[in-house]
Amino acid sequence: MAEAFGTPPPPPPPKKSNAWLVALAVVFILCCCCVGTIGLLIAFGQDILNELGIYVLVPALTALF
């Protein structure tokens, strides 16, 4: 196929964003954040409550875990 000189090639078609892929990534990131928060709460929850002076919730936290 012969192409005329001086004419630019046609622009590439616009890329479509996959909405389901974006939604899956958001759900994955939120799940990772929740698991990380729960892990930090298990590891340091009692210490954080003691530092904040909330001694009433310490027995509830230890009973939960």
C-alpha positions in Angstrom: 0.0 0.0 0.0 1.5 3.3 -1.1 1.4 6.2 1.3 1.4 9.8 0.1 4.3 11.9 1.2 3.5 14.6 3.8 0.4 13.1 5.3 0.7 12.1 8.9 -0.3 8.6 10.0 -3.8 8.3 11.6 -3.8 8.8 15.4 -3.9 5.6 17.5 -7.3 4.6 18.9 -7.9 5.8 22.5 -7.1 3.3 25.2 -10.0 2.1 27.3 -9.6 1.8 31.1 -10.8 -1.4 32.6 -13.2 -0.4 35.3 -13.3 -3.9 36.8 -9.5 -3.9 37.1 -9.5 -0.6 38.9 -12.2 -1.8 41.2 -10.3 -5.0 41.9 -7.2 -3.0 42.7 -9.1 -0.8 45.1 -10.7 -3.8 46.9 -7.3 -5.5 47.2 -5.7 -2.4 48.7 -8.5 -1.9 51.1 -8.2 -5.5 52.2 -4.5 -5.2 52.7 -5.0 -2.0 54.8 -7.6 -3.8 57.0 -5.4 -6.8 57.6 -2.5 -4.5 58.4 -4.6 -2.5 60.9 -5.8 -5.7 62.6 -2.3 -6.9 62.8 -1.1 -3.7 64.4 -4.0 -3.7 66.8 -3.2 -7.2 67.9 0.5 -6.4 68.3 0.3 -2.9 69.9 -3.3 -2.4 70.9 -2.8 -2.7 74.6 0.2 -0.5 74.6 -1.6 2.2 72.6 -4.6 2.1 75.0 -2.3 2.4 78.0 -0.4 5.3 76.5 -3.7 7.1 75.8 -4.8 6.5 79.3 -7.9 4.4 78.3 -7.5 1.7 80.9 -11.2 0.7 80.8 -10.8 -0.8 77.3 -7.7 -2.9 78.0 -9.6 -5.8 79.5 -12.0 -5.8 76.6 -9.1 -5.8 74.1 -7.4 -8.7 75.9 -10.6 -10.6 76.0 -11.2 -10.0 72.3 -7.8 -11.6 71.4 
